[in-house]
């Protein structure tokens, strides 16, 4: 099993991305509001205040979606669907997708991953 994590940079794609998760066979996920370090440093730490101009145009807040996934094929399928929605993930400003191995899970029923 894997923990699939997707940091979505453009909140307007959230509904479509969640539909892609379901289409890929991932029926459940947790969604968190998140913000990047650049935004935090720029707006919350006075030392970095001069970077505001550099950050202009970057959306300061993200959505982080994560789910336990039981099948590598589901990961590949959702990656393709996410790139159809958000664009090439190798391009800046689209999002970040990664997985982490999961050794132990409790609280999920079979098929709920």
PEUR-V200223 format. One record per backbone hydrogen bond with DSSP energy under -1.0 kcal/mol. CO is the residue of the C=O (numbers start at 1). NH is the residue of the N-H. E is the energy in kcal/mol with one decimal. If there is no record, write none. Layout:
BEGIN
CO/NH/E + CO/NH/E
END
This chain:
BEGIN
1/102/-2.3 + 2/69/-3.2 + 3/100/-1.6 + 4/67/-2.0 + 5/98/-2.4 + 6/65/-3.0 + 7/96/-1.7 + 8/63/-1.9 + 10/13/-2.3 + 11/14/-2.0 + 13/17/-2.6 + 14/18/-2.5 + 15/19/-2.1 + 16/20/-1.8 + 17/21/-2.0 + 18/22/-1.9 + 19/23/-2.6 + 20/24/-2.0 + 21/26/-2.9 + 22/25/-1.7 + 30/66/-2.5 + 32/64/-3.0 + 34/62/-3.5 + 36/40/-1.9 + 37/41/-3.0 + 38/42/-2.2 + 39/43/-2.4 + 40/44/-2.7 + 41/45/-1.0 + 45/48/-2.0 + 46/49/-1.8 + 48/51/-2.2 + 49/52/-1.7 + 51/55/-2.2 + 55/58/-2.6 + 62/34/-2.4 + 63/8/-3.4 + 64/32/-2.8 + 65/6/-2.9 + 66/30/-2.8 + 67/4/-3.2 + 69/2/-2.6 + 71/75/-1.2 + 72/76/-2.2 + 73/77/-2.5 + 74/78/-2.6 + 75/79/-2.1 + 76/80/-2.0 + 77/81/-2.2 + 78/82/-2.8 + 79/83/-2.3 + 80/84/-1.6 + 81/85/-1.4 + 82/86/-3.5 + 83/87/-1.4 + 88/91/-2.0 + 91/94/-1.1 + 94/9/-1.3 + 96/7/-3.0 + 98/5/-3.0 + 100/3/-3.1 + 109/112/-2.5
END
